[in-house]
Amino acid sequence: MSTKITILLFTFLFLVNTILSRDYYWDHVLTITKNEINNVIFKGIAKSDSLNIIAVMEKSDKGLFTHIIKSKDGGVSWSTVFDSSLSNLRPTNIAYPSKDLCIVTLEKNNYLRSTDDGNSWELKKIIAEDVVPGLIKIDMLNSHFGIMSSLYGLFFSNDGFETSVKIQTPLNATIRGVQLIDTNTIYLLLYYNWGRYGNGTSDVSFYKTSDRGITWEELSQIKYLKFFGHNMKFLDSRIGFIVGERQLQSGEPRQDIIYRTTDGGKSWRNELDTVLPWLAYGLQNISMLDRKHAIVTGQFGIVYWTHDGGKYWELDSNALILSHIPATLYPCIIGENTAIIVDFWTRIFRSSLKPISSIENDFRSNNLISPNPATDYITINIGPSEGWSVELYNMMGVLIQTTPSLRDTPPQDGNLRIEVSNLSPGVYFVKIGGRVERFVKM
């Protein structure tokens, strides 16, 4: 065998093994009682370390309750630490910077505060006025310094929100992201629905203050037609992300968007810009572990991972999470390949990596697509056709091939053959009606 062929073979095997080795297994660890599945909604999840995690939900069973659960073993098992009506105040977010402090924000500028790792809770109010929805975001630098926000207001604390002060925002625009970078520096993401100059386009702007809001500096703007930033998260003063969506046409799936900065928000690079083959409406939440690893979630079961600091994002389309089309997912990453996700349907999932041999068996046992892995062609067992088209997407959700409607010319034996010899090695998705399956091209 020539040296060139050996190198090509080695590269090919390395590529396939890399693709296969990054396959996630999500263990369904908890569902809040099935008879309440339409009345319980998770509102957030946070960790103090890789073992201690707290999640909050809204439960409307004979009244509106705030229900808080805790895990001491990295999300494997959970127990209730709080369950009360709180005068029908809905929970909105959560922060858990250390075992000395956990805060759950509520409607009308109220919040719950625990200083003993969730064993007891105190109901407090940030200001006297009742504002709906009230507090919606919270970021804690540690157990002392933190920042909260409503849609238009900012509140700072240096004593774990035993007390707080209001901070003036630079402009009257919707707050989409806020983070306390150090004891004096705040990063702020603002959104103008019609643009600050009334030009009919959206305007996403990034601001910084180094003196707790006495003065603000606009560092950058993201001018992308119909772009909406849902959330912002920084790892440190330089590296950060904005996750969101871009609407194409009314009623159609929206583009998943991720922007990354490495210079503290002075400039932003579009690292992900794609439309997935199923009903999806943009990215909503992000959880970061370190400079390399993060997880991003969107509506209706969308999960992306990065393991290189955000330059490349892997789509993790898992049938378990996609089932019941959860409208919202809240992630909490606790290890390089381990994360906890709580969803709109009161379910909790915990991830891990499958061994390569297990993944290969999963592909081979797929009854819908064969052979799997494939080299020259795949045969899809579609069964009785309902007029569907069969669509083929790559790992990033880009449509690369489609068949005409099968209504007029359905396969006689229910099996559709598609040539894939021209495809590059990798993982691909096949969409048939509302079902999405995947296969490996060798």
C-alpha positions as CSV (number, residue, x, y, z in Angstrom):
1,M,0.0,0.0,0.0
2,S,1.4,3.4,-1.0
3,T,2.2,6.1,1.5
4,K,-0.5,8.4,0.0
5,I,-3.2,5.7,0.3
6,T,-2.1,4.9,3.9
7,I,-2.4,8.6,4.8
8,L,-5.8,8.9,3.1
9,L,-7.1,5.8,4.9
10,F,-5.8,7.0,8.2
11,T,-7.4,10.4,7.7
12,F,-10.7,8.7,6.7
13,L,-10.8,6.4,9.7
14,F,-9.9,9.3,12.1
15,L,-12.7,11.4,10.6
16,V,-15.3,8.7,11.0
17,N,-14.1,7.8,14.6
18,T,-14.2,11.5,15.5
19,I,-17.8,11.8,14.2
20,L,-19.0,8.6,15.9
21,S,-17.2,9.3,19.2
22,R,-19.1,12.5,19.8
23,D,-22.5,10.9,20.1
24,Y,-24.4,11.7,23.2
25,Y,-26.7,9.5,25.3
26,W,-29.4,11.3,27.2
27,D,-30.7,9.5,30.3
28,H,-34.3,10.5,31.2
29,V,-33.7,10.8,34.9
30,L,-37.0,12.4,36.1
31,T,-40.5,13.4,35.0
32,I,-42.7,15.4,37.4
33,T,-45.9,13.2,37.9
34,K,-47.4,12.4,34.5
35,N,-50.9,13.5,35.5
36,E,-49.5,17.1,36.0
37,I,-47.5,17.2,32.8
38,N,-49.5,20.0,31.3
39,N,-49.5,22.0,34.5
40,V,-45.8,22.1,35.4
41,I,-43.2,24.2,33.5
42,F,-39.5,24.4,34.3
43,K,-38.2,28.0,34.5
44,G,-34.5,27.5,35.0
45,I,-31.6,25.4,36.3
46,A,-28.2,26.4,37.9
47,K,-25.3,24.8,39.7
48,S,-22.8,25.7,42.5
49,D,-20.5,22.9,41.3
50,S,-20.6,19.7,39.3
51,L,-22.6,17.8,42.0
52,N,-25.0,20.4,43.5
53,I,-27.7,21.6,41.1
54,I,-31.0,23.3,41.7
55,A,-33.9,23.7,39.3
56,V,-37.1,25.7,39.6
57,M,-40.5,25.2,38.1
58,E,-44.0,26.7,38.0
59,K,-46.7,24.3,39.1
60,S,-50.4,25.2,38.5
61,D,-52.3,22.4,40.3
62,K,-55.2,23.9,42.2
63,G,-53.3,27.2,42.4
64,L,-50.0,28.5,41.2
65,F,-46.9,27.1,43.0
66,T,-43.2,27.7,42.9
67,H,-41.6,24.3,43.1
68,I,-37.8,24.0,43.7
69,I,-35.9,20.7,43.5
70,K,-32.2,19.9,44.2
71,S,-29.7,17.3,43.2
72,K,-26.5,16.5,45.2
73,D,-25.2,13.9,42.8
74,G,-24.8,15.7,39.5
75,G,-28.4,15.4,38.4
76,V,-28.9,11.7,38.9
77,S,-31.5,12.0,41.7
78,W,-33.6,14.9,42.9
79,S,-35.5,16.0,46.0
80,T,-38.0,18.8,46.7
81,V,-36.6,21.7,48.8
82,F,-39.4,24.3,48.3
83,D,-43.1,24.2,47.3
84,S,-45.4,27.1,48.0
85,S,-48.0,29.3,46.3
86,L,-46.2,32.6,47.1
87,S,-49.4,34.6,46.4
88,N,-49.4,33.3,42.8
89,L,-46.0,34.8,41.9
90,R,-44.5,33.0,38.9
91,P,-40.8,32.1,39.0
92,T,-38.7,33.5,36.2
93,N,-35.0,32.6,36.7
94,I,-32.4,31.2,39.1
95,A,-28.8,31.7,40.2
96,Y,-26.8,29.3,42.4
97,P,-23.3,30.8,42.7
98,S,-22.3,28.8,45.8
99,K,-23.8,26.6,48.5
100,D,-24.1,29.8,50.6
101,L,-26.6,31.5,48.2
102,C,-29.4,30.5,45.8
103,I,-31.8,33.1,44.4
104,V,-35.0,32.5,42.4
105,T,-36.4,35.6,40.7
106,L,-40.2,36.0,40.6
107,E,-42.9,38.1,39.0
108,K,-43.5,41.7,40.2
109,N,-39.9,42.2,41.3
110,N,-39.9,39.6,44.0
111,Y,-37.3,36.9,44.6
112,L,-36.7,33.9,46.9
113,R,-33.3,33.8,48.7
114,S,-31.6,30.9,50.5
115,T,-28.3,31.2,52.3
116,D,-28.2,27.6,53.6
117,D,-28.1,25.6,50.4
118,G,-31.8,25.5,49.9
119,N,-32.9,24.3,53.3
120,S,-34.8,27.5,54.1
121,W,-36.0,30.4,51.9
122,E,-36.9,34.0,52.4
123,L,-39.3,36.0,50.1
124,K,-37.9,39.5,49.3
125,K,-38.8,42.4,47.0
126,I,-36.3,44.4,45.0
127,I,-38.4,47.6,44.8
128,A,-41.9,48.6,46.1
129,E,-43.6,48.7,42.6
130,D,-45.3,45.7,41.2
131,V,-44.0,45.2,37.6
132,V,-45.1,42.4,35.3
133,P,-43.3,40.3,34.3
134,G,-40.8,41.8,36.8
135,L,-37.4,40.3,37.3
136,I,-36.4,38.1,34.4
137,K,-32.6,37.7,34.5
138,I,-30.0,37.3,37.2
139,D,-26.2,36.9,37.2
140,M,-24.1,36.3,40.2
141,L,-20.3,36.9,40.2
142,N,-20.1,35.1,43.5
143,S,-22.2,34.8,46.7
144,H,-21.9,38.6,47.3
145,F,-21.9,40.5,44.0
146,G,-24.7,40.2,41.5
147,I,-27.0,41.9,39.0
148,M,-30.7,41.4,38.3
149,S,-32.8,42.9,35.5
150,S,-36.4,43.4,34.5
151,L,-37.2,44.2,30.9
152,Y,-36.0,47.8,31.4
153,G,-34.4,48.0,34.9
154,L,-31.1,46.9,36.4
155,F,-30.4,46.2,40.1
156,F,-27.0,45.7,41.7
157,S,-26.0,44.1,45.0
158,N,-22.8,43.6,46.9
159,D,-24.3,41.5,49.7
160,G,-26.0,38.6,48.0
161,F,-29.2,40.7,47.5
162,E,-29.8,41.2,51.1
163,T,-29.9,44.8,49.8
164,S,-29.7,46.3,46.3
165,V,-29.5,49.6,44.3
166,K,-31.0,50.5,41.0
167,I,-28.7,51.2,38.1
168,Q,-29.6,53.5,35.2
169,T,-29.5,51.8,31.8
170,P,-28.0,53.7,28.9
171,L,-31.1,53.7,26.7
172,N,-34.8,52.8,27.0
173,A,-34.6,49.5,25.2
174,T,-35.4,45.9,26.1
175,I,-32.7,44.1,28.1
176,R,-31.9,40.8,26.5
177,G,-28.7,39.9,28.4
178,V,-26.8,41.2,31.4
179,Q,-23.6,39.9,33.2
180,L,-21.5,41.1,36.0
181,I,-17.9,40.7,34.8
182,D,-16.1,42.0,38.0
183,T,-17.2,44.0,41.0
184,N,-17.6,47.2,38.9
185,T,-18.0,46.0,35.3
186,I,-21.3,45.2,33.7
187,Y,-22.0,43.9,30.2
188,L,-25.4,44.7,28.7
189,L,-27.2,43.5,25.6
190,L,-30.1,45.7,24.4
191,Y,-32.7,45.2,21.7
192,Y,-34.6,47.8,19.9
193,N,-37.7,46.3,18.2
194,W,-37.8,49.0,15.4
195,G,-34.3,50.3,15.6
196,R,-33.3,53.3,17.6
197,Y,-33.6,55.6,14.6
198,G,-37.0,54.3,13.6
199,N,-35.8,52.8,10.3
200,G,-38.0,49.7,10.6
201,T,-35.2,47.2,11.4
202,S,-34.2,45.5,14.6
203,D,-31.1,46.8,16.4
204,V,-29.0,44.7,18.8
205,S,-26.4,46.7,20.7
206,F,-23.7,45.8,23.3
207,Y,-22.8,48.1,26.1
208,K,-20.2,48.2,28.9
209,T,-19.9,50.1,32.2
210,S,-16.8,50.0,34.4
211,D,-18.3,52.1,37.2
212,R,-21.5,50.3,38.0
213,G,-23.7,52.3,35.5
214,I,-22.5,55.9,36.2
215,T,-21.3,55.9,32.6
216,W,-21.9,53.5,29.7
217,E,-20.0,52.9,26.5
218,E,-21.6,51.3,23.4
219,L,-18.9,48.9,22.1
220,S,-20.7,47.3,19.1
221,Q,-23.9,46.7,17.2
222,I,-25.1,43.6,15.4
223,K,-26.9,44.7,12.3
224,Y,-28.5,41.6,10.8
225,L,-32.0,42.0,9.4
226,K,-34.7,40.4,11.6
227,F,-32.1,39.1,14.1
228,F,-33.3,38.7,17.7
229,G,-30.8,37.9,20.5
230,H,-32.4,35.8,23.2
231,N,-29.5,35.5,25.6
232,M,-25.9,36.5,26.2
233,K,-23.2,34.7,28.3
234,F,-19.5,35.6,28.9
235,L,-16.9,33.2,30.3
236,D,-14.6,36.1,31.2
237,S,-14.0,39.7,30.2
238,R,-13.1,38.8,26.6
239,I,-14.9,35.6,25.5
240,G,-18.7,35.6,25.2
241,F,-21.6,34.5,23.1
242,I,-25.0,35.8,21.9
243,V,-27.6,33.1,21.0
244,G,-30.8,33.9,19.2
245,E,-32.8,33.6,16.0
246,R,-33.5,35.3,12.6
247,Q,-37.0,35.1,11.2
248,L,-37.3,34.4,7.5
249,Q,-41.0,34.1,6.7
250,S,-43.9,34.2,9.0
251,G,-44.8,30.6,10.2
252,E,-41.6,29.1,8.9
253,P,-38.7,27.7,11.0
254,R,-36.2,30.4,12.0
255,Q,-32.5,30.4,11.6
256,D,-30.4,29.3,14.6
257,I,-27.9,32.1,15.3
258,I,-24.7,32.1,17.5
259,Y,-22.4,35.1,17.6
260,R,-19.0,34.9,19.4
261,T,-16.6,37.6,20.7
262,T,-13.0,37.2,21.8
263,D,-12.4,40.9,22.5
264,G,-14.9,41.7,25.2
265,G,-17.8,42.6,22.8
266,K,-16.0,45.1,20.6
267,S,-16.6,42.8,17.6
268,W,-18.8,39.8,17.0
269,R,-18.3,36.8,14.6
270,N,-21.3,34.8,13.3
271,E,-20.3,31.2,14.1
272,L,-23.6,29.5,13.4
273,D,-26.3,30.5,11.0
274,T,-28.6,27.6,9.9
275,V,-32.2,26.4,9.5
276,L,-32.9,22.9,10.8
277,P,-35.2,20.4,9.0
278,W,-37.9,20.4,11.7
279,L,-40.0,23.0,13.4
280,A,-37.6,25.2,15.3
281,Y,-37.7,28.8,16.4
282,G,-34.2,29.9,17.3
283,L,-31.8,29.4,20.1
284,Q,-32.7,30.5,23.6
285,N,-30.1,29.5,26.3
286,I,-26.4,28.8,26.7
287,S,-24.4,27.2,29.5
288,M,-20.6,27.4,29.5
289,L,-18.1,25.1,31.3
290,D,-14.7,26.6,30.4
291,R,-12.9,28.2,27.4
292,K,-13.6,25.1,25.2
293,H,-16.9,23.5,26.2
294,A,-20.4,24.9,26.1
295,I,-24.0,23.8,25.3
296,V,-26.7,25.8,23.6
297,T,-30.4,24.9,23.5
298,G,-33.4,26.1,21.4
299,Q,-37.1,25.5,21.1
300,F,-38.5,22.1,20.2
301,G,-35.5,19.9,21.3
302,I,-32.6,21.7,19.6
303,V,-29.2,21.1,21.2
304,Y,-25.7,22.2,20.0
305,W,-22.3,21.5,21.6
306,T,-19.0,23.1,21.1
307,H,-15.6,21.6,22.2
308,D,-13.3,24.2,20.6
309,G,-14.4,27.4,22.2
310,G,-17.3,28.1,19.8
311,K,-15.7,27.9,16.4
312,Y,-17.6,24.8,15.5
313,W,-21.0,23.7,16.8
314,E,-22.2,20.1,16.7
315,L,-25.9,19.4,16.4
316,D,-27.2,16.9,18.9
317,S,-30.5,15.8,17.6
318,N,-31.8,13.3,20.1
319,A,-35.1,11.5,19.6
320,L,-35.7,11.3,23.4
321,I,-35.5,15.1,23.9
322,L,-37.3,15.8,20.6
323,S,-40.3,13.7,21.7
324,H,-43.3,15.8,22.9
325,I,-41.7,18.8,21.0
326,P,-40.6,20.6,24.2
327,A,-41.0,24.4,23.6
328,T,-38.1,25.4,25.9
329,L,-35.0,23.7,27.2
330,Y,-32.8,25.0,30.0
331,P,-29.2,23.6,30.0
332,C,-26.6,23.3,32.7
333,I,-23.2,21.9,31.6
334,I,-21.3,20.1,34.4
335,G,-18.6,18.3,32.4
336,E,-16.9,18.2,29.0
337,N,-19.7,15.9,27.7
338,T,-22.1,16.0,30.6
339,A,-25.0,18.3,30.9
340,I,-28.4,18.5,32.6
341,I,-31.4,19.7,30.6
342,V,-34.8,20.5,32.0
343,D,-37.6,21.1,29.5
344,F,-41.1,22.5,29.1
345,W,-42.6,19.1,29.6
346,T,-41.3,18.7,33.2
347,R,-38.6,16.2,32.1
348,I,-35.0,16.1,33.2
349,F,-32.3,14.6,31.1
350,R,-28.6,13.9,31.9
351,S,-26.1,13.3,29.1
352,S,-23.0,11.1,28.7
353,L,-21.0,9.8,25.8
354,K,-21.8,6.4,24.3
355,P,-18.9,4.0,23.5
356,I,-18.2,3.8,19.7
357,S,-19.2,0.1,19.6
358,S,-22.6,1.1,21.2
359,I,-23.1,3.8,18.6
360,E,-22.3,1.5,15.7
361,N,-24.9,-1.0,17.1
362,D,-27.5,1.8,17.3
363,F,-27.0,2.7,13.7
364,R,-27.1,-0.9,12.5
365,S,-30.3,-1.6,14.5
366,N,-32.1,1.3,12.9
367,N,-35.0,-0.4,11.0
368,L,-35.9,2.7,9.0
369,I,-32.6,3.2,7.2
370,S,-30.3,0.5,5.9
371,P,-27.5,-0.2,5.5
372,N,-26.3,2.1,8.3
373,P,-23.5,3.0,8.1
374,A,-23.8,3.3,4.3
375,T,-21.3,3.6,1.4
376,D,-23.1,3.8,-1.9
377,Y,-26.8,4.0,-1.1
378,I,-29.4,3.8,1.6
379,T,-32.8,2.2,1.6
380,I,-35.5,3.9,3.6
381,N,-38.5,1.9,4.8
382,I,-41.2,4.5,4.5
383,G,-44.2,2.2,4.7
384,P,-47.5,3.5,3.3
385,S,-46.8,6.9,1.8
386,E,-48.9,9.9,2.8
387,G,-47.6,12.1,0.1
388,W,-44.4,13.0,1.9
389,S,-41.2,14.2,0.4
390,V,-38.0,12.7,1.7
391,E,-35.3,15.3,2.6
392,L,-31.6,14.8,3.3
393,Y,-29.7,17.2,5.5
394,N,-26.1,17.4,6.6
395,M,-24.8,17.7,10.2
396,M,-25.4,21.5,10.2
397,G,-29.0,21.2,9.0
398,V,-28.4,22.3,5.4
399,L,-30.8,20.7,2.9
400,I,-28.7,18.9,0.3
401,Q,-31.1,16.6,-1.4
402,T,-34.9,16.1,-1.7
403,T,-37.2,13.7,-3.5
404,P,-40.5,14.6,-5.2
405,S,-43.7,13.9,-3.4
406,L,-44.3,10.2,-3.0
407,R,-48.1,10.6,-3.3
408,D,-48.2,9.9,-7.0
409,T,-45.4,7.4,-7.3
410,P,-45.0,5.6,-4.0
411,P,-42.4,2.7,-3.9
412,Q,-44.2,-0.6,-4.6
413,D,-42.6,-2.4,-1.6
414,G,-42.5,0.6,0.7
415,N,-38.8,1.0,0.4
416,L,-37.1,4.0,-1.2
417,R,-33.5,3.8,-2.4
418,I,-31.3,6.9,-2.4
419,E,-27.8,7.1,-3.8
420,V,-25.3,8.6,-1.3
421,S,-22.0,7.6,-3.0
422,N,-21.3,11.3,-3.8
423,L,-21.6,12.4,-0.1
424,S,-18.6,13.1,2.0
425,P,-18.1,10.9,5.1
426,G,-20.1,12.1,8.1
427,V,-23.5,12.0,9.8
428,Y,-26.6,12.9,7.9
429,F,-30.3,13.4,8.7
430,V,-33.3,12.1,6.8
431,K,-36.6,13.8,7.3
432,I,-39.8,11.9,6.3
433,G,-42.9,13.8,7.2
434,G,-42.5,14.7,10.9
435,R,-39.9,12.1,11.6
436,V,-36.2,12.7,11.6
437,E,-33.6,9.8,11.5
438,R,-29.9,9.8,11.0
439,F,-27.3,7.7,9.3
440,V,-23.5,7.6,8.8
441,K,-21.9,7.8,5.4
442,M,-18.6,5.9,5.3
